[in-house]
Amino acid sequence: MTLLERCLGRLASELADYSPEMLFDLKKEASEALATAKANVDWIDRALDLRYSHIAAQQRLAADKDTGTVTFTDSDIRVSVELPKKVEWDQAQLSRIVERIRAAGKDPVEFVEVTYRISETRYNAWPASLRTSFDAARTLKTGKPIFRLSSPGDET
């Protein structure tokens, strides 16, 4: 039984009392198990793609759709294959279209959703006097903390 298996089900507060070396070993073992699991999922997904992608493509063609979910059976197994739609818009072209709409005397907001963004790198490079005028529109949110443990001599 591995160290990780022995610790499964324990409260996080109990693990927090473990030595740094033990936490390091647990984190390393869990990360390796996750990497292996992800590799296995990718491998199986590739096999599923090889087996079912042509059937799904035929089903979508028959339904006259390029994307979306199709469902069929193989033996006693129900197979659903989703091909998500991912739309990207050319920002420069959209900007020109918005200007043409505005020049024609219409409100582009009726047709186009406009989102403003500022690169954090650029924002941080601005002089304080410029940043101040934007500060009221800026909200900083944080994500989940990521902990990386290493032992002396580790390259990673």
Secondary structure, DSSP 8 states (H G I E B T S, - for coil): --HHHHHTT--HHHHTTS-HHHHHHHHHHHHHHHHHHHHHHHHHHHHHHHHHHHHHHHHHHHTT-SSEEEEEEETTEEEEEEE-------HHHHHHHHHHHHHTT--GGGT--------HHHHHHS-HHHHHHHGGG--------------TT---
